[in-house]
Amino acid sequence: MNEFFGMLSTIARRRKAGTGSPFVSLKATARWLQHLPSDSDYDAHHALVEGLERFNAERGTATLMRMNVLQALETAGTVLQQRIVEQYVRNQAAFRLARQALWRESWMFWSLLAEAWLDFLKQSYRNGASVELKSHVAGIAARALRYAGLVMRWEYHQARDPAPSAWRRIHKIFRLVERDGFDRTPVTIGEEGTHCAREYALTVLMGLVHPVGFRAHEIELIAQMLADYEPLPLPVAVPTRDVDSHVVDLSLAEGASKLDGERLRGRRLRYFALNDLVAHLKSIDAGAAAGADAALTRQVASLIERGGIRRNRQRTHRFGRVWVAAGIEPVMSALAASAPGLDRGGLEPWMLRDESTEGMGFVLPEQCVLPHGRLLAVSWDPAEAVWQLLAVRWTREEDGQHLVGAQRLSRHPKRVEVLFDAQADDQGEPRVWALFMPLAEHDQGLSNLLLPKAHYRLGASLTLRDGDMVYRLRLGEVQEAHEAWLRVGMDVLGREQFAAAA
């Protein structure tokens, strides 16, 4: 009788296991993986993606056993994923529907792994029961960074920019592991040695190339090109003059950009020295036979070198002459002179080449020295006193032409007077002028203030006079330097009519 009840108990347990989660143990997961469809890679991959969806939906407590289950799913999935990606790249010239299905399968796989590993990372910090995962934090974070970066890369395949939230995610993860000293801890993913700083750097480099509009095989070739380069440039917190070439701000929802002028220090700024990488890519091009891959290598080197060019808005060819004041002093003079009979002696006629919502491209008649970050005030007709403020982001020679690309900082910059609280009762102090750069309502970010470097102090309070309005401000962090001036963020504490303020 006892044997009979024991047999019934065993059957009940098996039935319960059959209707429960297949991820309750490593043994159960191994059995589930063995029963994946074998007819095609696509069917097997699709079933595994559904399994990852179920694993994430369970929202189980992060334990070492559950982490090992996820690693088993990851190991089996990456083998299938590699074959799916190969099919996807091959099917670009035909089978449009199959191509889209393969892209979706790959994107889902990366997204689900990124979500799963991020959840483990969060729980390893927040959940006291997950103390057994503390020694695995570096590996967990490296995987979270890798798969988040792959999700962003897959957006490029659809000619889409990664969402700002994606940049915020990888910045937060990197700040966390960097704070705790795990950023350079060696880990192994599959059979590849890596670490968090490397995974983060690869995502940042791909963002600098920004391959929106590239073909699928080109995007994957670029990614492999960057991953194969050793030693890969890694982010550093302390800038080195004449060595660092690019910078990323971990507090912003965007990637890296090219350094210009003075190296600023900041808690959230991380620097990259990419000149050797650019030289390496150019040397590959110089030694390669003329062809598509050689042209791609040359293009990648150029995109990284001029870095920070946002191409997420379509550029419209637009030719015509504009008037430009280049440099901080000419810019201030141009904005100060608003009379109809403006003397154009201090202005230069430039030819506009193209324009987007984020900037302008110019063709110059002859080469001139324009450092990255040089401020430009641009107007179609200075007599109308309508100016836009831009900053030079790249210059290059192309087919004998001297090209300049500039990012728009403000459509309606204003020359304003500022008065610091320490000066309020001292009328003998010289007047201090600044540039107020309001952003349009549809622009992202906050309005900035361009201020002489000698007058900047983080958190300082000041009064800004703009016509008959008075604004009370508090200075925020430095965004970038322009010659002897700083572009800084600010908090508006209040505003009132000038007469009332007086």
Secondary structure per residue as TSV (DSSP state, phi and psi in degrees):
chain	resnum	aa	ss	phi	psi
A	1	M	-	360.0	-43.9
A	2	N	H	-60.0	-38.8
A	3	E	H	-64.8	-36.6
A	4	F	H	-63.9	-47.6
A	5	F	H	-66.4	-33.3
A	6	G	H	-63.8	-39.0
A	7	M	H	-65.9	-42.6
A	8	L	H	-61.2	-40.5
A	9	S	H	-63.0	-40.0
A	10	T	H	-64.7	-43.6
A	11	I	H	-61.1	-42.0
A	12	A	H	-62.8	-42.4
A	13	R	H	-63.2	-40.2
A	14	R	H	-65.7	-41.2
A	15	R	H	-64.2	-39.4
A	16	K	H	-64.4	-42.3
A	17	A	H	-64.2	-36.4
A	18	G	H	-67.9	-30.5
A	19	T	H	-95.2	-7.6
A	20	G	S	-91.4	-163.9
A	21	S	-	-72.8	138.2
A	22	P	T	-78.8	1.5
A	23	F	T	-114.1	28.7
A	24	V	S	-77.8	-17.5
A	25	S	S	-157.3	166.2
A	26	L	H	-64.0	-38.6
A	27	K	H	-65.0	-43.1
A	28	A	H	-65.3	-38.1
A	29	T	H	-65.4	-41.7
A	30	A	H	-60.8	-40.9
A	31	R	H	-64.4	-40.8
A	32	W	H	-62.9	-42.1
A	33	L	H	-65.1	-34.0
A	34	Q	H	-66.3	-22.5
A	35	H	T	-101.2	16.6
A	36	L	S	-64.8	148.5
A	37	P	-	-55.3	138.4
A	38	S	-	-109.6	0.5
A	39	D	S	-70.6	-37.5
A	40	S	-	-152.0	154.1
A	41	D	H	-62.4	-37.6
A	42	Y	H	-63.0	-46.4
A	43	D	H	-63.8	-41.9
A	44	A	H	-64.2	-42.8
A	45	H	H	-64.3	-42.6
A	46	H	H	-62.0	-42.0
A	47	A	H	-64.2	-38.1
A	48	L	H	-68.6	-38.4
A	49	V	H	-60.9	-42.0
A	50	E	H	-63.7	-36.2
A	51	G	H	-63.6	-41.5
A	52	L	H	-64.3	-37.9
A	53	E	H	-59.7	-44.1
A	54	R	H	-66.3	-41.6
A	55	F	H	-58.7	-46.1
A	56	N	H	-67.8	-36.7
A	57	A	H	-68.0	-23.2
A	58	E	H	-67.0	-25.6
A	59	R	-	49.7	44.4
A	60	G	-	-73.9	160.1
A	61	T	-	-65.1	137.4
A	62	A	-	-72.3	108.5
A	63	T	-	-124.1	167.7
A	64	L	H	-63.6	-39.3
A	65	M	H	-62.7	-44.0
A	66	R	H	-66.8	-34.9
A	67	M	H	-64.5	-40.0
A	68	N	H	-65.2	-34.5
A	69	V	H	-63.3	-45.1
A	70	L	H	-62.6	-39.0
A	71	Q	H	-64.1	-36.1
A	72	A	H	-64.9	-42.1
A	73	L	H	-64.5	-40.6
A	74	E	H	-62.7	-46.5
A	75	T	H	-61.5	-47.3
A	76	A	H	-66.3	-37.4
A	77	G	H	-71.3	-37.6
A	78	T	H	-66.6	-31.3
A	79	V	H	-64.6	-47.6
A	80	L	H	-65.3	-38.9
A	81	Q	H	-61.8	-39.3
A	82	Q	H	-60.4	-41.5
A	83	R	H	-70.8	-35.1
A	84	I	H	-65.2	-42.3
A	85	V	H	-63.5	-40.4
A	86	E	H	-61.8	-42.0
A	87	Q	H	-62.9	-42.5
A	88	Y	H	-60.8	-45.2
A	89	V	H	-66.2	-40.1
A	90	R	H	-66.8	-31.2
A	91	N	T	-87.6	13.6
A	92	Q	T	-68.9	-34.4
A	93	A	S	-78.3	-16.0
A	94	A	S	-152.1	179.2
A	95	F	-	55.7	59.9
A	96	R	H	-56.8	-41.8
A	97	L	H	-66.5	-41.8
A	98	A	H	-64.5	-38.9
A	99	R	H	-60.6	-45.0
A	100	Q	H	-66.0	-39.8
A	101	A	H	-64.2	-40.6
A	102	L	H	-67.6	-38.3
A	103	W	H	-61.7	-45.3
A	104	R	H	-63.3	-41.9
A	105	E	H	-60.6	-44.5
A	106	S	H	-65.7	-44.6
A	107	W	H	-61.9	-41.8
A	108	M	H	-63.3	-41.1
A	109	F	H	-61.7	-50.0
A	110	W	H	-61.5	-42.9
A	111	S	H	-63.8	-42.8
A	112	L	H	-67.9	-39.2
A	113	L	H	-66.0	-41.5
A	114	A	H	-60.9	-42.9
A	115	E	H	-64.6	-43.0
A	116	A	H	-64.1	-47.4
A	117	W	H	-71.2	-31.8
A	118	L	H	-65.8	-39.1
A	119	D	H	-62.9	-40.4
A	120	F	H	-62.6	-40.5
A	121	L	H	-63.8	-44.4
A	122	K	H	-61.7	-46.1
A	123	Q	H	-68.4	-31.9
A	124	S	H	-65.1	-20.5
A	125	Y	H	-97.2	-35.5
A	126	R	H	-96.5	-27.1
A	127	N	-	-98.4	115.4
A	128	G	G	-62.6	-26.6
A	129	A	G	-73.3	-9.9
A	130	S	G	-98.8	28.1
A	131	V	G	-61.9	-26.6
A	132	E	G	-67.8	-14.1
A	133	L	G	-90.2	-7.6
A	134	K	G	-56.4	-38.2
A	135	S	G	-75.0	-7.2
A	136	H	G	-108.9	8.3
A	137	V	H	-59.9	-41.2
A	138	A	H	-60.3	-44.2
A	139	G	H	-67.7	-38.4
A	140	I	H	-63.8	-46.5
A	141	A	H	-66.1	-39.3
A	142	A	H	-61.3	-40.0
A	143	R	H	-68.7	-41.5
A	144	A	H	-59.7	-41.2
A	145	L	H	-68.0	-43.5
A	146	R	H	-61.3	-48.3
A	147	Y	H	-75.4	-30.9
A	148	A	H	-64.0	-40.4
A	149	G	H	-65.0	-36.8
A	150	L	H	-68.9	-35.6
A	151	V	H	-60.5	-44.1
A	152	M	H	-63.9	-40.0
A	153	R	H	-64.3	-36.2
A	154	W	H	-70.7	-23.5
A	155	E	H	-65.4	-36.9
A	156	Y	H	-60.3	-31.6
A	157	H	H	-62.9	-25.1
A	158	Q	T	-101.2	17.0
A	159	A	T	57.7	36.4
A	160	R	-	-118.2	145.5
A	161	D	-	-78.7	142.5
A	162	P	-	-59.0	143.7
A	163	A	-	-65.8	148.6
A	164	P	H	-53.2	-33.5
A	165	S	H	-63.7	-28.6
A	166	A	H	-67.8	-42.4
A	167	W	H	-65.0	-40.7
A	168	R	H	-61.2	-37.9
A	169	R	H	-63.3	-51.0
A	170	I	H	-69.4	-32.8
A	171	H	H	-62.7	-43.3
A	172	K	H	-65.0	-43.9
A	173	I	H	-61.8	-45.5
A	174	F	H	-65.5	-40.3
A	175	R	H	-60.7	-38.6
A	176	L	H	-64.3	-51.8
A	177	V	H	-71.4	-31.1
A	178	E	H	-66.5	-41.7
A	179	R	H	-59.0	-39.8
A	180	D	T	-93.2	5.4
A	181	G	T	78.0	19.7
A	182	F	-	-97.0	-0.5
A	183	D	T	-66.2	-27.5
A	184	R	T	-112.0	12.1
A	185	T	-	-70.2	122.5
A	186	P	-	-64.2	136.4
A	187	V	E	-137.4	165.9
A	188	T	E	-122.8	126.7
A	189	I	E	-118.5	115.1
A	190	G	T	68.3	-119.9
A	191	E	T	-113.7	14.5
A	192	E	E	-107.4	130.6
A	193	G	E	-82.5	137.1
A	194	T	E	-158.7	-173.2
A	195	H	-	-159.8	172.9
A	196	C	H	-62.0	-42.9
A	197	A	H	-61.7	-37.3
A	198	R	H	-67.0	-45.7
A	199	E	H	-62.8	-39.4
A	200	Y	H	-65.2	-44.4
A	201	A	H	-61.9	-40.0
A	202	L	H	-62.8	-38.3
A	203	T	H	-68.0	-41.6
A	204	V	H	-64.1	-42.4
A	205	L	H	-63.4	-41.0
A	206	M	H	-63.9	-35.6
A	207	G	H	-65.9	-34.1
A	208	L	H	-66.7	-40.3
A	209	V	H	-67.7	-38.3
A	210	H	-	50.0	66.8
A	211	P	-	-81.8	44.1
A	212	V	T	-67.3	127.3
A	213	G	T	93.5	-8.9
A	214	F	-	-74.7	156.0
A	215	R	-	-75.8	160.4
A	216	A	H	-58.5	-46.5
A	217	H	H	-67.3	-28.5
A	218	E	H	-69.9	-41.5
A	219	I	H	-62.4	-44.2
A	220	E	H	-69.1	-34.1
A	221	L	H	-67.0	-40.5
A	222	I	H	-62.7	-44.4
A	223	A	H	-60.4	-42.3
A	224	Q	H	-68.2	-36.8
A	225	M	H	-59.8	-43.6
A	226	L	H	-70.3	-41.7
A	227	A	H	-66.5	-29.4
A	228	D	H	-79.3	-15.9
A	229	Y	-	-75.6	129.6
A	230	E	S	-134.2	140.1
A	231	P	S	-79.3	132.9
A	232	L	-	-66.1	131.7
A	233	P	-	-62.9	130.0
A	234	L	-	-113.6	155.4
A	235	P	-	-71.0	139.9
A	236	V	B	-128.5	151.2
A	237	A	S	-88.0	-22.5
A	238	V	S	-108.0	118.9
A	239	P	-	-71.9	149.8
A	240	T	-	-121.8	118.9
A	241	R	T	-61.4	140.4
A	242	D	T	65.5	9.5
A	243	V	T	-118.4	-52.7
A	244	D	-	-71.2	142.7
A	245	S	-	-122.7	-22.1
A	246	H	E	-137.4	160.8
A	247	V	E	-142.3	147.1
A	248	V	E	-127.0	138.8
A	249	D	E	-102.6	112.4
A	250	L	T	-69.4	-10.0
A	251	S	T	-91.8	-5.3
A	252	L	S	-106.0	157.1
A	253	A	S	-94.2	56.1
A	254	E	S	-156.8	171.3
A	255	G	-	-87.3	-155.8
A	256	A	-	-83.5	165.1
A	257	S	E	-144.4	166.3
A	258	K	E	-75.6	139.9
A	259	L	-	-74.1	146.3
A	260	D	-	-137.9	131.1
A	261	G	S	68.1	-136.0
A	262	E	S	-70.3	142.0
A	263	R	-	-82.9	116.4
A	264	L	-	-89.8	152.1
A	265	R	-	-104.4	143.8
A	266	G	-	-164.6	149.5
A	267	R	T	-60.4	-31.8
A	268	R	T	-104.2	5.5
A	269	L	E	-91.4	133.6
A	270	R	E	-128.5	138.2
A	271	Y	E	-110.2	147.9
A	272	F	E	-126.4	135.5
A	273	A	-	-102.3	99.6
A	274	L	-	-109.6	4.4
A	275	N	H	-62.3	-39.4
A	276	D	H	-66.3	-38.4
A	277	L	H	-63.7	-44.2
A	278	V	H	-62.1	-44.0
A	279	A	H	-62.3	-38.1
A	280	H	H	-63.5	-44.9
A	281	L	H	-64.0	-38.0
A	282	K	H	-68.4	-34.4
A	283	S	H	-69.9	-34.1
A	284	I	H	-62.6	-42.9
A	285	D	H	-64.0	-40.8
A	286	A	H	-66.3	-31.6
A	287	G	H	-94.8	-1.3
A	288	A	S	-96.0	154.6
A	289	A	-	-70.7	150.7
A	290	A	S	-60.7	133.6
A	291	G	S	173.1	-177.0
A	292	A	H	-63.8	-42.9
A	293	D	H	-66.5	-37.6
A	294	A	H	-64.3	-42.6
A	295	A	H	-64.1	-37.9
A	296	L	H	-65.0	-43.5
A	297	T	H	-60.4	-43.4
A	298	R	H	-62.2	-40.3
A	299	Q	H	-67.5	-41.7
A	300	V	H	-61.3	-43.9
A	301	A	H	-59.7	-42.1
A	302	S	H	-66.6	-41.6
A	303	L	H	-65.4	-41.5
A	304	I	H	-67.6	-40.9
A	305	E	H	-62.2	-41.4
A	306	R	H	-92.1	-9.2
A	307	G	-	18.2	153.1
A	308	G	-	78.8	8.7
A	309	I	-	-79.6	115.7
A	310	R	-	-85.0	117.2
A	311	R	-	-112.7	26.5
A	312	N	S	-86.3	7.3
A	313	R	S	-125.9	140.0
A	314	Q	-	-67.9	134.7
A	315	R	-	-94.5	133.5
A	316	T	E	-105.3	128.1
A	317	H	E	-65.1	124.2
A	318	R	E	-146.5	110.3
A	319	F	E	-104.1	147.1
A	320	G	E	156.1	165.6
A	321	R	E	-89.7	135.5
A	322	V	E	-125.5	160.4
A	323	W	E	-102.7	133.0
A	324	V	E	-128.7	133.3
A	325	A	E	-107.1	118.4
A	326	A	E	-109.7	122.4
A	327	G	S	108.0	152.8
A	328	I	H	-63.1	-43.2
A	329	E	H	-66.9	-48.1
A	330	P	H	-59.1	-35.8
A	331	V	H	-63.2	-47.1
A	332	M	H	-61.9	-39.9
A	333	S	H	-65.6	-42.0
A	334	A	H	-63.4	-41.8
A	335	L	H	-73.5	-25.2
A	336	A	H	-78.0	-31.0
A	337	A	-	-91.7	101.2
A	338	S	-	-114.5	8.1
A	339	A	S	-70.3	150.0
A	340	P	T	-59.0	-33.2
A	341	G	T	-90.4	47.7
A	342	L	-	-63.8	131.8
A	343	D	-	-77.2	121.6
A	344	R	G	-91.8	15.2
A	345	G	G	-60.9	-31.8
A	346	G	G	-90.5	2.7
A	347	L	-	-105.7	156.1
A	348	E	E	-119.0	136.3
A	349	P	E	-82.5	120.1
A	350	W	E	-115.5	152.7
A	351	M	E	-96.1	123.4
A	352	L	E	-76.2	136.8
A	353	R	E	-106.6	-46.0
A	354	D	E	-157.0	169.7
A	355	E	E	-151.9	147.3
A	356	S	-	-137.5	-179.1
A	357	T	S	-68.4	-13.0
A	358	E	S	-112.1	-7.2
A	359	G	E	178.3	-171.3
A	360	M	E	-137.9	152.5
A	361	G	E	-117.9	140.9
A	362	F	E	-126.4	155.7
A	363	V	E	-118.7	121.1
A	364	L	E	-100.1	145.7
A	365	P	S	-67.3	-27.1
A	366	E	S	-148.8	158.9
A	367	Q	-	-69.5	138.4
A	368	C	-	-141.2	160.2
A	369	V	-	-81.9	113.0
A	370	L	-	-130.9	92.5
A	371	P	-	-61.1	149.6
A	372	H	T	-61.5	131.4
A	373	G	T	98.0	-8.3
A	374	R	-	-58.9	129.4
A	375	L	E	-77.8	141.6
A	376	L	E	-129.7	130.8
A	377	A	E	-103.4	123.8
A	378	V	E	-122.4	136.5
A	379	S	E	-146.4	142.4
A	380	W	S	-74.4	-33.4
A	381	D	-	-146.5	101.3
A	382	P	G	-58.7	-24.8
A	383	A	G	-63.6	-24.6
A	384	E	G	-84.1	-8.2
A	385	A	T	56.9	37.5
A	386	V	-	-112.1	112.2
A	387	W	-	-122.3	153.6
A	388	Q	E	-119.7	145.4
A	389	L	E	-106.9	126.3
A	390	L	E	-130.5	165.5
A	391	A	E	-129.7	134.0
A	392	V	E	-65.4	127.9
A	393	R	E	-113.0	-24.9
A	394	W	E	-159.3	154.8
A	395	T	E	-138.1	145.7
A	396	R	E	-162.2	162.2
A	397	E	E	-99.2	134.4
A	398	E	E	-148.9	114.3
A	399	D	T	55.1	41.3
A	400	G	T	78.6	3.2
A	401	Q	E	-102.7	149.4
A	402	H	E	-101.2	107.2
A	403	L	E	-104.4	144.5
A	404	V	E	-133.1	133.0
A	405	G	E	-115.0	132.9
A	406	A	E	-131.5	139.3
A	407	Q	E	-93.1	135.8
A	408	R	E	-78.2	126.0
A	409	L	E	-95.7	-33.6
A	410	S	E	-161.6	141.3
A	411	R	S	-86.1	-18.8
A	412	H	S	-137.6	63.7
A	413	P	-	-67.9	148.4
A	414	K	E	-131.6	135.9
A	415	R	E	-84.5	119.8
A	416	V	E	-129.5	158.2
A	417	E	E	-96.0	136.9
A	418	V	E	-121.4	147.5
A	419	L	E	-134.7	121.3
A	420	F	E	-81.1	151.3
A	421	D	G	-57.3	-33.4
A	422	A	G	-67.8	-19.5
A	423	Q	G	-98.4	-5.4
A	424	A	T	-55.5	-36.1
A	425	D	T	-98.9	4.7
A	426	D	-	-115.1	95.3
A	427	Q	T	-74.8	-8.8
A	428	G	T	-82.6	-7.6
A	429	E	S	-68.3	141.6
A	430	P	-	-63.8	150.4
A	431	R	-	-71.0	141.1
A	432	V	E	-112.8	126.2
A	433	W	E	-106.3	147.8
A	434	A	E	-140.9	170.6
A	435	L	E	-111.4	119.3
A	436	F	E	-91.7	128.0
A	437	M	E	-119.5	82.7
A	438	P	-	-71.1	147.1
A	439	L	-	-100.1	146.7
A	440	A	-	-67.5	160.4
A	441	E	T	-59.7	-32.9
A	442	H	T	-84.3	-9.6
A	443	D	S	-76.1	152.4
A	444	Q	-	-93.8	148.6
A	445	G	S	107.8	-165.2
A	446	L	-	-123.7	156.8
A	447	S	-	-64.2	148.0
A	448	N	E	-119.7	167.3
A	449	L	E	-129.9	132.5
A	450	L	E	-100.3	119.3
A	451	L	E	-131.9	143.7
A	452	P	E	-56.8	137.8
A	453	K	G	-58.0	-35.4
A	454	A	G	-65.7	-19.2
A	455	H	G	-103.1	5.2
A	456	Y	-	-89.7	134.5
A	457	R	-	-149.2	123.3
A	458	L	T	-57.0	128.1
A	459	G	T	85.4	-2.1
A	460	A	-	-66.2	144.3
A	461	S	E	-96.8	143.0
A	462	L	E	-151.3	167.0
A	463	T	E	-114.2	133.2
A	464	L	E	-115.9	127.7
A	465	R	E	-105.3	120.8
A	466	D	E	-128.0	95.6
A	467	G	T	65.4	-123.7
A	468	D	T	-97.0	12.7
A	469	M	E	-109.3	144.4
A	470	V	E	-121.8	126.4
A	471	Y	E	-111.9	137.9
A	472	R	E	-105.8	122.6
A	473	L	E	-124.2	160.5
A	474	R	E	-126.1	128.1
A	475	L	E	-72.1	136.2
A	476	G	E	-101.6	-154.6
A	477	E	E	-77.7	155.0
A	478	V	E	-71.8	132.8
A	479	Q	E	-91.4	-44.8
A	480	E	E	-169.8	166.2
A	481	A	E	-104.4	143.2
A	482	H	E	-131.3	100.2
A	483	E	T	56.9	-121.8
A	484	A	T	-95.6	18.8
A	485	W	E	-121.0	157.6
A	486	L	E	-123.5	137.4
A	487	R	E	-95.2	117.6
A	488	V	E	-125.3	153.7
A	489	G	E	-79.3	169.4
A	490	M	E	-157.4	153.6
A	491	D	E	-110.9	128.8
A	492	V	E	-86.6	116.6
A	493	L	E	-87.8	-24.7
A	494	G	E	173.8	166.8
A	495	R	E	-149.3	154.9
A	496	E	E	-161.4	167.3
A	497	Q	E	-66.0	146.2
A	498	F	H	-59.4	-41.9
A	499	A	H	-62.9	-41.6
A	500	A	H	-66.5	-38.6
A	501	A	H	-66.5	-35.9
A	502	A	-	-68.5	360.0
